[in-house]
């Protein structure tokens, strides 16, 4: 058995009203008599008054908040450049990020580059930071955050719209506050799609060649919680308890992914979303069934073991039948949600997806798939999902 090492960073709080801890953390990390913080926020959060709530929490306690909310739907590293200029001009000693994965990754790039005097392009090209990044506090709002415990960032390169994954010490957050109340603004269908995205991270971590006994324990529990949350969201779309349950599953999935690795569906979701205007959560719903089917060819027992975790107790079954029923469970729920099940439903051209297959294959975690794949293999997978 290979040696096992366990360490978790960042500090994470999960639960209703965990946001109220934010002023204490700002005071701890800003280390100034008159603390300042740069808040990088998804502009859609203005509708739910979440941005005003965070600013009010901090400004009432004497914290000067500089707001950057110019994050477009197809943000790239150029957006991070704009936020970086504000961070350096204000000399803010702390960055707070609130929103979905896109916004959180932009904030990670800004926190890494601000004291290092690097530009974002140099970071994406692999230049070492040289100095410690600014402290970063993340407030995720989209019911999943697979990179929560990773010291890495995934960002769309503004030069060519390719997804880049940068791993460097210190690029992860110092703290994460997961308040389910911040996710109440998601529409029921978007909330369900985000849960499926989290479910993909848990399942792919479970079947990864990098998995361990620890990641398996966490992934198994994450799958159970996320499957139950998905069923609850389908039955009761506006139930806040279902979203709280989804966040508990997403947290376990993130820790499992940090100990293991995501897979083909995650890589392609990132790569397609980088180049085309298709939400990552919608892409996860398309790719996950095919990822499970592909994994069954080399990790049949593990895919079969998913069936009871998904809430299907059918007694002893041959592994191949149990694996098929696990995929069927997912496709049934996609049908109930009326979520697109093919890439062509988004008017994507197959001949333009060759570059996507290359982009996905270049992500380092693709080296931990259950079996080795080439760019041609990845494109064959894309054609299956098309």
C-alpha positions as CSV (number, residue, x, y, z in Angstrom):
1,X,0.0,0.0,0.0
2,X,1.3,3.5,-0.9
3,X,2.0,6.0,1.8
4,X,-0.9,8.1,2.7
5,X,-0.6,11.8,3.6
6,X,-3.5,13.9,4.9
7,X,-3.6,17.7,5.2
8,X,-6.5,20.1,4.6
9,X,-6.2,23.8,3.8
10,X,-8.1,26.1,4.0
11,X,-10.2,26.7,7.1
12,X,-13.8,26.0,6.2
13,X,-17.1,26.8,8.0
14,X,-20.3,25.3,6.7
15,X,-23.8,26.1,7.9
16,X,-26.6,28.7,8.0
17,X,-25.4,32.2,8.9
18,X,-21.7,31.2,8.7
19,X,-21.4,34.5,6.7
20,X,-21.6,36.3,10.1
21,X,-18.1,35.1,10.8
22,X,-16.7,37.2,7.9
23,X,-15.9,40.4,9.9
24,X,-13.9,38.4,12.4
25,X,-11.9,36.8,9.6
26,X,-11.3,40.1,7.8
27,X,-10.0,41.6,11.1
28,X,-7.7,38.6,11.4
29,X,-6.3,38.6,7.9
30,X,-6.3,42.4,7.1
31,X,-4.0,43.1,10.1
32,X,-4.6,46.8,10.1
33,X,-6.2,49.4,12.4
34,X,-8.4,50.6,9.5
35,X,-8.8,47.4,7.4
36,X,-9.6,47.3,3.8
37,X,-10.7,44.5,1.5
38,X,-11.3,44.0,-2.2
39,X,-14.6,42.3,-2.8
40,X,-14.8,40.4,-6.1
41,X,-18.5,39.5,-6.6
42,X,-20.7,38.0,-9.3
43,X,-22.9,40.8,-10.5
44,X,-26.0,38.5,-10.5
45,X,-25.8,38.5,-6.7
46,X,-27.0,42.1,-6.6
47,X,-30.5,40.8,-7.4
48,X,-30.5,38.7,-4.2
49,X,-29.1,41.6,-2.2
50,X,-26.1,39.4,-1.2
51,X,-23.5,41.9,-2.2
52,X,-25.2,44.6,-0.1
53,X,-25.4,42.3,2.8
54,X,-21.7,41.5,2.7
55,X,-20.7,45.2,2.4
56,X,-23.1,46.1,5.2
57,X,-21.6,43.5,7.5
58,X,-18.1,44.8,6.9
59,X,-18.7,48.6,6.6
60,X,-20.7,48.6,9.9
61,X,-17.5,47.4,11.5
62,X,-15.2,50.0,10.0
63,X,-13.9,47.9,7.1
64,X,-13.5,49.8,3.8
65,X,-14.8,47.6,1.0
66,X,-13.7,48.1,-2.6
67,X,-16.1,46.4,-4.9
68,X,-15.2,44.8,-8.3
69,X,-18.3,43.3,-9.9
70,X,-17.6,43.7,-13.6
71,X,-17.5,39.9,-14.2
72,X,-19.2,39.1,-17.5
73,X,-20.8,35.7,-18.2
74,X,-17.9,34.7,-20.4
75,X,-15.1,36.1,-18.2
76,X,-11.5,35.4,-19.1
77,X,-8.1,36.3,-17.7
78,X,-8.7,39.8,-19.1
79,X,-11.3,40.3,-16.4
80,X,-8.8,39.2,-13.8
81,X,-6.4,41.8,-15.3
82,X,-9.0,44.5,-14.6
83,X,-9.5,43.3,-11.0
84,X,-5.8,43.1,-10.5
85,X,-5.3,46.7,-11.4
86,X,-7.9,47.7,-8.8
87,X,-6.2,45.4,-6.2
88,X,-2.8,47.0,-6.7
89,X,-4.1,50.6,-7.0
90,X,-6.0,50.2,-3.7
91,X,-3.2,48.3,-1.9
92,X,-5.9,46.2,-0.3
93,X,-4.3,43.6,2.0
94,X,-7.1,41.1,1.6
95,X,-9.4,39.7,-1.2
96,X,-12.9,38.4,-0.7
97,X,-14.6,36.4,-3.5
98,X,-18.3,35.8,-3.7
99,X,-20.0,33.9,-6.5
100,X,-19.6,30.8,-8.6
101,X,-16.5,29.0,-9.8
102,X,-15.6,31.6,-12.4
103,X,-15.6,34.4,-9.9
104,X,-13.7,32.5,-7.3
105,X,-11.0,31.6,-9.8
106,X,-10.6,35.2,-10.9
107,X,-10.1,36.2,-7.3
108,X,-7.5,33.5,-6.8
109,X,-5.5,34.8,-9.7
110,X,-5.8,38.4,-8.4
111,X,-4.7,37.4,-4.8
112,X,-1.8,35.4,-6.2
113,X,-0.5,38.2,-8.6
114,X,-1.1,41.4,-6.6
115,X,1.9,41.2,-4.3
116,X,4.1,39.2,-6.8
117,X,4.1,42.0,-9.4
118,X,3.3,39.3,-12.0
119,X,0.7,39.8,-14.6
120,X,-2.1,37.2,-15.1
121,X,-0.6,35.9,-18.4
122,X,2.7,35.2,-16.7
123,X,0.9,33.3,-13.9
124,X,-1.0,31.2,-16.6
125,X,2.4,30.5,-18.3
126,X,3.8,29.0,-15.1
127,X,6.0,31.8,-13.8
128,X,6.7,31.3,-10.1
129,X,5.1,33.7,-7.7
130,X,8.2,34.4,-5.6
131,X,6.2,35.9,-2.7
132,X,3.1,34.8,-0.7
133,X,-0.3,35.7,-2.2
134,X,-2.7,38.0,-0.5
135,X,-5.1,36.2,2.0
136,X,-8.3,35.2,0.2
137,X,-11.7,34.4,1.7
138,X,-14.1,32.6,-0.5
139,X,-17.9,32.8,-0.2
140,X,-19.1,30.2,-2.8
141,X,-22.8,30.5,-3.9
142,X,-23.4,27.8,-6.6
143,X,-23.9,24.6,-4.5
144,X,-20.5,23.2,-5.7
145,X,-16.8,24.1,-5.5
146,X,-14.7,21.1,-6.5
147,X,-11.4,23.1,-6.1
148,X,-12.2,24.2,-2.6
149,X,-9.3,22.4,-0.9
150,X,-6.8,22.7,-3.9
151,X,-4.0,25.1,-4.1
152,X,-4.8,25.7,-7.8
153,X,-6.8,27.9,-10.1
154,X,-8.6,27.1,-13.4
155,X,-9.0,30.2,-15.6
156,X,-9.9,30.9,-19.2
157,X,-6.9,32.4,-21.0
158,X,-7.9,35.6,-22.6
159,X,-5.3,35.2,-25.4
160,X,-6.9,32.0,-26.9
161,X,-9.9,31.1,-24.7
162,X,-8.2,27.9,-23.6
163,X,-8.7,26.6,-20.0
164,X,-5.6,26.8,-18.0
165,X,-5.0,25.0,-14.7
166,X,-2.3,26.5,-12.5
167,X,-1.0,24.8,-9.4
168,X,1.2,26.8,-7.1
169,X,1.6,27.0,-3.3
170,X,-0.6,29.6,-1.8
171,X,-3.1,29.9,-4.7
172,X,-5.9,28.4,-2.6
173,X,-8.0,30.4,-0.2
174,X,-7.1,31.0,3.4
175,X,-10.7,30.5,4.5
176,X,-14.0,29.4,3.0
177,X,-17.4,30.4,4.4
178,X,-20.2,28.2,3.0
179,X,-23.6,29.8,3.9
180,X,-26.5,27.9,2.2
181,X,-28.5,31.1,2.4
182,X,-26.3,32.6,-0.2
183,X,-27.5,30.0,-2.7
184,X,-31.2,30.7,-2.3
185,X,-31.1,33.0,-5.4
186,X,-30.4,30.1,-7.8
187,X,-33.4,29.0,-9.9
188,X,-34.6,25.4,-9.1
189,X,-33.3,24.1,-12.4
190,X,-29.9,25.8,-12.0
191,X,-29.6,24.5,-8.5
192,X,-30.3,21.0,-9.6
193,X,-27.7,21.3,-12.4
194,X,-25.1,22.5,-9.9
195,X,-25.8,19.5,-7.7
196,X,-25.2,17.3,-10.7
197,X,-21.9,19.1,-11.3
198,X,-20.9,18.4,-7.7
199,X,-22.1,14.8,-8.1
200,X,-19.8,14.4,-11.1
201,X,-16.8,15.6,-9.1
202,X,-17.6,13.0,-6.4
203,X,-18.1,10.1,-8.8
204,X,-15.1,10.9,-10.9
205,X,-12.9,11.2,-7.7
206,X,-14.3,7.8,-6.6
207,X,-13.3,6.1,-9.9
208,X,-10.0,7.9,-10.3
209,X,-6.7,6.0,-10.4
210,X,-5.6,8.4,-7.8
211,X,-8.3,7.5,-5.3
212,X,-7.5,6.2,-1.8
213,X,-9.4,4.6,1.1
214,X,-9.9,8.1,2.5
215,X,-11.1,9.7,-0.7
216,X,-13.4,6.8,-1.3
217,X,-15.1,7.1,2.1
218,X,-15.6,10.8,1.5
219,X,-16.8,10.4,-2.1
220,X,-19.3,7.6,-1.1
221,X,-20.9,9.8,1.5
222,X,-20.9,12.8,-0.9
223,X,-22.7,10.8,-3.6
224,X,-25.3,9.7,-1.1
225,X,-25.9,13.3,0.1
226,X,-25.9,14.8,-3.3
227,X,-28.3,12.1,-4.7
228,X,-30.7,12.7,-1.9
229,X,-30.4,16.5,-2.4
230,X,-31.1,16.1,-6.1
231,X,-34.2,14.1,-5.4
232,X,-35.4,16.6,-2.9
233,X,-34.9,19.5,-5.3
234,X,-36.9,17.7,-7.9
235,X,-39.7,17.0,-5.5
236,X,-39.5,20.4,-3.6
237,X,-37.7,22.9,-5.8
238,X,-37.7,25.7,-3.3
239,X,-36.9,23.7,-0.2
240,X,-33.9,25.4,1.6
241,X,-33.2,22.2,3.5
242,X,-32.4,20.5,0.2
243,X,-29.9,23.2,-0.7
244,X,-28.2,22.9,2.7
245,X,-28.0,19.1,2.2
246,X,-26.5,19.7,-1.2
247,X,-23.8,21.9,0.3
248,X,-22.9,19.2,2.8
249,X,-22.4,16.8,-0.1
250,X,-20.5,19.4,-2.1
251,X,-18.1,19.9,0.8
252,X,-17.3,16.2,1.1
253,X,-17.0,15.9,-2.7
254,X,-14.5,18.8,-2.7
255,X,-12.3,17.2,0.0
256,X,-12.5,13.8,-1.9
257,X,-11.5,15.6,-5.1
258,X,-8.6,17.3,-3.3
259,X,-7.3,13.8,-2.2
260,X,-8.1,12.2,-5.5
261,X,-8.7,13.8,-8.9
262,X,-11.6,14.7,-11.2
263,X,-12.0,13.1,-14.5
264,X,-13.0,13.3,-18.2
265,X,-16.4,14.9,-17.7
266,X,-14.9,17.6,-15.4
267,X,-12.1,18.3,-17.9
268,X,-14.4,18.6,-20.9
269,X,-16.9,20.8,-18.9
270,X,-14.1,23.2,-18.2
271,X,-12.8,23.1,-21.7
272,X,-16.1,23.5,-23.5
273,X,-17.3,26.3,-21.2
274,X,-14.0,28.2,-21.8
275,X,-14.6,28.3,-25.5
276,X,-18.4,28.4,-25.8
277,X,-21.3,30.1,-24.1
278,X,-22.6,26.9,-22.4
279,X,-22.9,26.8,-18.6
280,X,-20.5,24.4,-16.9
281,X,-23.3,22.9,-14.8
282,X,-25.3,22.1,-18.0
283,X,-22.2,20.4,-19.5
284,X,-21.8,18.3,-16.4
285,X,-25.3,17.0,-16.8
286,X,-24.4,16.0,-20.4
287,X,-21.1,14.4,-19.7
288,X,-21.6,12.6,-16.4
289,X,-23.7,9.6,-17.7
290,X,-21.1,9.0,-20.5
291,X,-18.3,9.4,-18.0
292,X,-19.9,6.7,-15.8
293,X,-20.4,4.4,-18.8
294,X,-16.7,4.9,-19.9
295,X,-15.5,4.2,-16.3
296,X,-17.5,0.9,-16.2
297,X,-15.1,-0.5,-18.8
298,X,-12.2,-0.4,-16.4
299,X,-13.7,0.3,-13.0
300,X,-16.9,-1.8,-13.2
301,X,-17.1,-2.8,-9.6
302,X,-16.8,0.8,-8.5
303,X,-19.5,2.1,-10.9
304,X,-21.7,-0.8,-9.7
305,X,-21.1,0.2,-6.1
306,X,-22.7,3.6,-6.9
307,X,-26.2,2.1,-7.2
308,X,-27.0,1.8,-3.5
309,X,-25.3,5.1,-2.8
310,X,-27.8,6.7,-5.2
311,X,-30.6,5.3,-3.1
312,X,-31.5,2.3,-5.2
313,X,-31.7,-0.8,-3.0
314,X,-32.4,-3.7,-5.4
315,X,-30.7,-6.6,-3.8
316,X,-27.7,-8.5,-5.3
317,X,-27.2,-7.8,-9.0
318,X,-24.4,-8.6,-11.5
319,X,-22.0,-5.7,-11.6
320,X,-22.7,-4.9,-15.2
321,X,-26.4,-4.6,-14.5
322,X,-25.9,-2.6,-11.3
323,X,-23.6,-0.2,-13.3
324,X,-26.2,0.2,-16.0
325,X,-28.9,0.9,-13.4
326,X,-26.7,3.6,-11.8
327,X,-26.5,5.4,-15.2
328,X,-30.2,4.9,-15.7
329,X,-30.9,6.5,-12.3
330,X,-29.1,9.7,-13.5
331,X,-30.7,9.8,-16.9
332,X,-34.2,9.4,-15.4
333,X,-33.6,12.5,-13.3
334,X,-32.2,14.5,-16.2
335,X,-35.4,13.7,-18.0
336,X,-37.5,14.9,-15.1
337,X,-35.5,18.1,-15.0
338,X,-35.7,18.6,-18.8
339,X,-32.0,19.3,-18.9
340,X,-30.4,19.0,-22.4
341,X,-28.7,15.6,-22.8
342,X,-26.5,16.2,-25.9
343,X,-23.9,18.7,-26.9
344,X,-25.8,19.4,-30.2
345,X,-28.7,20.7,-28.1
346,X,-26.5,23.8,-27.6
347,X,-25.9,24.3,-31.4
348,X,-22.2,23.3,-31.1
349,X,-20.5,22.2,-34.2
350,X,-18.7,18.9,-33.9
351,X,-15.8,19.9,-36.1
352,X,-15.0,22.8,-33.7
353,X,-14.8,20.5,-30.7
354,X,-11.4,19.0,-31.8
355,X,-9.6,21.8,-30.0
356,X,-11.8,21.2,-26.9
357,X,-10.6,17.6,-26.8
358,X,-7.0,18.9,-26.9
359,X,-7.6,21.5,-24.2
360,X,-9.1,18.9,-21.9
361,X,-6.4,16.4,-22.4
362,X,-3.7,18.9,-21.4
363,X,-5.2,19.4,-17.9
364,X,-2.9,17.6,-15.6
365,X,-5.5,15.6,-13.7
366,X,-6.4,13.7,-16.9
367,X,-3.3,11.6,-16.1
368,X,-5.3,10.0,-13.3
369,X,-8.2,8.6,-15.4
370,X,-9.0,4.9,-14.9
371,X,-7.1,4.2,-18.2
372,X,-4.7,6.3,-20.2
373,X,-6.3,8.4,-23.0
374,X,-5.0,10.3,-26.0
375,X,-6.5,13.4,-27.6
376,X,-8.2,11.1,-30.1
377,X,-9.7,9.1,-27.3
378,X,-11.1,12.3,-25.7
379,X,-12.6,13.4,-29.0
380,X,-14.2,10.0,-29.4
381,X,-15.8,10.6,-26.0
382,X,-17.0,14.0,-27.2
383,X,-18.6,12.4,-30.3
384,X,-20.4,10.0,-28.1
385,X,-21.9,12.8,-26.1
386,X,-22.6,14.9,-29.2
